[in-house]
């Protein structure tokens, strides 16, 4: 049986809830959107949540709400999916990268401090693989430089810091609901915040910048016209449908169960892979959400092991090709190999192996046996 590194878990109760919406009057812009937003906001402990069509749109909206614009810079990490820095480009700003720590695989606060200038308007640490970043360290830097702190938590719904869920400590936190994420809406995203102005701006941004709230009209004399709506900003169509939101609501009910199972599977991997030659395991954190389970292999053995696992039915992956090494970023900003040595060292040895809640203990044994059988013979 093929085992991907990640996979959704859709059950009959999810399907039944979606069918109810399909038979209802509202497929989009209906009541399920706000219900889903409220569910996520309550779960993470934030005052507001704004749903989007995907995680990239959520990041784009957060950059917009933060006021990032042409001439500004945003500081983030090159060990991430391209959407993190691309979202800065979408608003005309320039991404600036800082290196990771190998202990966490996340952005290094000391590296950030060394790169700060007055042009840096947002700091965007990524809770990579659902390892919760040290948000307090980034909060101190952001406050010192009057920058907006946006956590890319696209992989980290359900992760915790000292018992506090990721999603309520940064100025804004972006989540993704892609099928391999902790819960799924097929595609989807969310930004949580405690700032009402950010929430208001993002709600306009996702709907072409148009408001139907008469209290907000600039031309109040038109408020009595039932057809009237005002485009007050340049926005996008980044809406999430009621079909997707009801699936998200159903999935949110199971998120605690999903997280418990992810942690059980991670514990099994730690136990069974301990002492394997040529291999080290990813960092441990008691609040880790285990979106990915990463192993790190001697670089000269990584390709051989990767191919061996693929040939034996495992959908392993490497996360990620560093953003600064992508052709676009090399051409546009002059990035070269060697500029972020810790990020590049991680890339040269990482493999993401299967971990998702529907896996069985015997699936873990299969993955472990394939890894050990290869590494113990090379």
Secondary structure, DSSP 8 states (H G I E B T S, - for coil): --EES------HHHHHHHHHHHTSS-SSSSHHHHHHHHHHHHHHT-SEEEEESSHHHHHHHHHHHTT--TT-EEEEESSS-THHHHHHHHTT-EEEEE-B-TTTSSB-HHHHHHH--TTEEEE--B-GGG----HHHHHHHHHHHT-EEEEE-TT-TT-EETTEETTSSSSEEEEE-BTTSSS--BS-EEEEES-HHHHHHHHHHTBTTEE--GGG-SSGGGTT-TT--EE-S---B----HHHHHHHHHHHHHHHHHHHHHHHHHHHHHHHHTT-TTEEE----TT---S-EEEEE-HHHHHHHHHHHHHTTEE-B-----GGGSHHHHHHH---TTSSHHHHHHHTTEEEE---TT--HHHHHHHHHHHHHHHTT-
